[in-house]
Amino acid sequence: MTAPAPGRTDAPPQRVYPTDGELLARVLLPYKPHCTYLKSAEVTTGAGLTSVRCAFEIPESCYIDDTGHLNSVEVNIAYNQMMYYLVAKSVQERLLTGFEDWTLDDFWRRQLPDILIARFTANFRRPVGPRAFTGEMEFRSVTRRAPAGVAPFLHAQTAFRYRDDHGGRCDGEATLAFVNIP
């Protein structure tokens, strides 16, 4: 195998989409005001898959006294907000394989009832400070499944990670099911 010519890459071109404030506000609308942790989200796309880099702030836990670190409930809430924004932006810009026929109206209608976390794992490597941290999420695959006797659905494998400025780190994976699709 020969190497690409200098200045040439065989990787698909990537495009970056900065935070869309109006879209972000709409994505976060179902959340209680004190649970809107996602502050910015930059989406990158290439080869039919998308990823997002986010900034989060959790001034105060929504359910427990201050633990001083990001906990599993907050990891899941931050993941949901990051994932919802990534899917909404991907639908809006027609970026993600499997969602080509979706409109934003489809997304708003399906956001809560039809996007399910089928499996979720998080690994805490070092405590992450919740007051200001970053998160990343990527779609690794999206496939349409139509098992016998079950309505078709989209099955997605994702990975995520969180970090803070003090070496805190948490990462994990989530499997999503998008049900009631056309």
C-alpha positions in Angstrom: 0.0 0.0 0.0 1.4 3.4 -0.9 1.1 6.5 1.2 -1.0 9.4 -0.1 0.7 12.2 -1.9 1.9 15.1 0.3 -0.9 17.4 1.1 -3.5 14.8 0.1 -5.6 12.7 2.5 -7.9 9.9 1.8 -10.1 10.8 4.8 -13.5 12.2 4.0 -13.8 15.9 4.4 -15.1 17.1 7.7 -17.3 20.0 8.4 -17.7 21.9 11.8 -21.0 23.5 12.9 -20.7 26.0 15.8 -23.3 26.2 18.5 -26.8 27.1 17.2 -28.2 29.0 20.2 -31.8 28.8 19.0 -31.6 25.0 18.4 -29.8 24.5 21.7 -32.6 26.4 23.6 -35.3 24.3 21.9 -33.5 21.0 22.6 -33.2 21.9 26.3 -36.9 23.1 26.5 -38.1 19.8 28.1 -35.6 20.2 31.0 -36.3 22.0 34.2 -34.4 25.3 34.2 -32.0 24.2 37.0 -31.2 21.0 34.9 -30.0 22.7 31.7 -26.3 21.8 32.0 -25.3 22.0 28.3 -24.0 25.5 27.4 -22.4 25.1 24.0 -22.0 22.3 21.4 -19.8 22.2 18.3 -20.8 19.4 15.8 -18.3 17.8 13.5 -19.4 15.5 10.6 -17.7 13.2 8.2 -18.4 9.8 6.5 -22.1 9.8 7.5 -21.4 10.0 11.2 -21.3 12.9 13.6 -19.7 14.0 16.8 -20.0 16.9 19.2 -17.8 18.7 21.7 -19.6 20.5 24.5 -19.2 22.7 27.5 -21.2 22.0 30.6 -21.9 23.8 33.9 -23.7 22.3 36.9 -23.9 25.0 39.5 -25.8 22.8 41.9 -27.0 19.2 41.8 -30.7 18.9 41.0 -31.4 16.1 43.5 -28.7 15.7 46.1 -26.4 17.7 48.4 -23.1 18.7 46.7 -20.8 15.8 46.3 -18.0 17.9 44.8 -17.8 15.7 41.7 -19.8 14.7 38.7 -22.0 11.7 39.6 -23.7 9.0 37.5 -27.1 10.8 37.4 -25.5 14.0 36.1 -23.4 12.0 33.6 -26.6 10.6 32.2 -28.4 14.0 32.1 -25.4 15.6 30.4 -25.3 12.7 27.9 -28.9 13.1 27.1 -28.6 16.8 26.4 -25.5 16.3 24.3 -27.1 13.5 22.4 -30.4 15.3 21.8 -28.5 18.3 20.4 -26.3 16.2 18.2 -29.3 14.4 16.7 -31.2 17.6 16.2 -28.3 19.4 14.5 -27.6 16.3 12.4 -31.3 16.2 11.3 -31.3 19.9 10.6 -28.2 19.7 8.5 -28.8 16.2 7.0 -25.6 14.9 8.4 -26.2 11.5 10.0 -26.8 8.2 8.2 -30.2 6.8 9.1 -31.9 10.1 9.6 -32.0 11.3 6.0 -35.8 11.4 6.0 -36.3 13.1 9.3 -37.3 16.7 9.6 -36.8 18.8 12.7 -40.6 18.5 13.3 -40.0 14.7 13.4 -37.2 15.1 15.9 -39.3 17.4 18.2 -42.2 14.9 18.1 -39.8 12.0 18.9 -37.3 13.6 21.2 -38.8 12.2 24.5 -41.0 9.3 23.7 -39.1 7.6 20.8 -35.4 7.9 21.6 -34.4 5.2 24.1 -31.2 4.4 25.9 -31.0 0.6 25.6 -27.6 0.3 27.4 -25.5 2.9 29.3 -22.1 2.4 30.9 -19.8 5.0 32.5 -16.3 4.6 33.8 -15.1 7.2 36.3 -11.3 7.4 35.9 -10.7 10.5 38.0 -13.4 12.7 39.7 -14.7 15.4 37.3 -15.6 18.8 38.8 -19.2 19.6 37.9 -19.0 23.4 37.9 -17.3 23.5 34.5 -16.3 20.6 32.3 -16.3 19.5 28.7 -17.9 16.5 27.0 -17.6 14.8 23.7 -19.9 12.3 22.1 -19.7 10.4 18.8 -22.0 8.1 16.8 -19.9 5.0 16.0 -22.7 3.4 13.9 -26.3 3.7 13.0 -28.2 0.8 11.5 -31.8 0.1 10.6 -33.1 -3.1 12.2 -36.3 -4.9 11.4 -36.5 -8.1 13.5 -39.4 -10.4 12.7 -42.5 -9.4 14.6 -41.0 -6.0 15.7 -41.5 -2.6 14.1 -38.3 -1.3 12.4 -36.0 0.9 14.5 -32.7 2.6 14.3 -29.9 1.1 16.5 -27.0 3.4 17.3 -23.7 2.8 19.1 -22.2 5.9 20.7 -19.2 6.7 22.9 -18.8 9.7 25.2 -16.2 11.3 27.5 -16.1 14.1 30.0 -13.0 16.0 31.3 -12.3 19.0 33.5 -9.2 21.3 33.8 -7.9 19.4 36.8 -7.4 16.0 35.1 -10.9 14.6 35.9 -12.1 12.0 33.4 -15.2 9.9 32.8 -15.9 7.9 29.7 -18.4 5.4 28.5 -20.7 4.0 25.8 -24.4 4.0 25.2 -26.6 2.1 22.8 -29.6 3.9 21.5 -32.8 2.8 19.9 -34.9 5.1 17.8 -38.4 3.6 17.7 -41.6 4.4 15.8 -39.6 5.4 12.8 -41.1 5.5 9.3 
